[in-house]
Amino acid sequence: MLAVLSHSLSSLSSAPSRDEPGFLALVGRIAQAVHAERQRRRDAQIAAFIEARGGRITDDLERQIGNYFC
């Protein structure tokens, strides 16, 4: 009897809710969108940084980008 009861309880607790996959997918899409927007902003900032310093990437400029943005 105890084995049947524990099996029933464990199967109930591990069963996903019908709302969970949609909610988790939504949260995942929001997180991806936020990450993508931050990356676009960072890319734009780096592009402006390069343009402000002549538009040519040199070893020194790469070092400055690494120090400034990382």
Secondary structure, DSSP 8 states (H G I E B T S, - for coil): -HHHHHHHHHHHHHS--SSHHHHHHHHHHHHHHHHHHHHHHHHHHHHHHHHHTTS---HHHHHHHHHHH-
